[in-house]
Amino acid sequence: MDIQTLITFFKWCTIINGVLLVLSATIFILAPDFVYQTHSKLFPIPRETFDVIIYSFLGLYKIIFLVFNVVPYVALLIAGK
């Protein structure tokens, strides 16, 4: 596998996961009551706990996104030149 294929792979991984992160954050910001009501039917937890879980999820997803998508993509761009 050559470096250009890896660059293309990580570029698309970064784009797709970035869109998912922005979409998830947007949904949780614009419709938090709807998201809570939907999830509370499956998991009976208090609203405060749910907010902490969602905030933690977004933070962890962002860290994983940066470490496993953005950093390898930038490193390959630098190494490929």
C-alpha positions as CSV (number, residue, x, y, z in Angstrom):
1,M,0.0,0.0,0.0
2,D,1.5,3.3,-1.0
3,I,1.4,6.6,0.9
4,Q,-1.1,8.2,-1.5
5,T,-3.6,5.4,-0.8
6,L,-3.2,5.9,3.0
7,I,-3.5,9.7,2.6
8,T,-6.8,9.2,0.7
9,F,-8.0,6.7,3.3
10,F,-7.3,8.9,6.3
11,K,-8.7,11.9,4.5
12,W,-12.1,10.2,4.0
13,C,-12.0,8.8,7.6
14,T,-11.4,12.3,8.9
15,I,-14.2,13.8,6.8
16,I,-16.8,11.1,7.7
17,N,-16.0,11.1,11.4
18,G,-15.9,14.9,11.5
19,V,-19.3,15.1,10.0
20,L,-20.6,12.5,12.5
21,L,-19.1,14.5,15.4
22,V,-20.6,17.8,14.2
23,L,-24.0,16.2,13.5
24,S,-24.1,14.5,16.9
25,A,-23.1,17.7,18.7
26,T,-25.7,19.7,16.7
27,I,-28.5,17.3,17.5
28,F,-27.6,17.3,21.2
29,I,-27.4,21.1,21.3
30,L,-30.6,21.8,19.3
31,A,-32.9,19.0,20.6
32,P,-31.7,17.9,24.0
33,D,-35.2,17.2,25.3
34,F,-36.0,15.0,22.3
35,V,-32.8,13.0,22.7
36,Y,-33.3,12.6,26.5
37,Q,-37.0,11.5,26.0
38,T,-35.9,8.9,23.4
39,H,-33.1,7.5,25.5
40,S,-35.1,7.6,28.7
41,K,-37.6,5.1,27.3
42,L,-34.7,2.6,27.0
43,F,-32.6,3.6,30.0
44,P,-34.3,5.1,33.0
45,I,-31.7,7.6,34.2
46,P,-32.0,11.1,35.7
47,R,-31.6,14.0,33.4
48,E,-28.4,15.3,35.1
49,T,-26.8,11.8,34.7
50,F,-27.8,11.8,31.0
51,D,-26.3,15.2,30.4
52,V,-23.0,14.1,31.9
53,I,-23.0,10.9,29.8
54,I,-23.7,12.8,26.6
55,Y,-21.0,15.4,27.4
56,S,-18.5,12.7,28.2
57,F,-19.4,10.8,25.0
58,L,-18.8,13.8,22.8
59,G,-15.5,14.6,24.6
60,L,-14.3,11.0,24.2
61,Y,-15.4,10.9,20.6
62,K,-13.6,14.1,19.8
63,I,-10.4,12.8,21.4
64,I,-10.6,9.5,19.5
65,F,-11.4,11.4,16.3
66,L,-8.3,13.6,16.7
67,V,-5.9,10.9,17.7
68,F,-6.9,8.2,15.2
69,N,-8.0,10.3,12.2
70,V,-6.7,13.8,12.1
71,V,-3.2,13.2,13.5
72,P,-2.4,10.3,11.1
73,Y,-3.8,12.2,8.2
74,V,-1.6,15.3,9.0
75,A,1.4,13.1,9.6
76,L,1.0,11.4,6.3
77,L,0.6,14.7,4.5
78,I,3.8,15.9,6.1
79,A,5.7,12.6,5.3
80,G,4.3,12.5,1.8
81,K,6.0,15.7,0.7
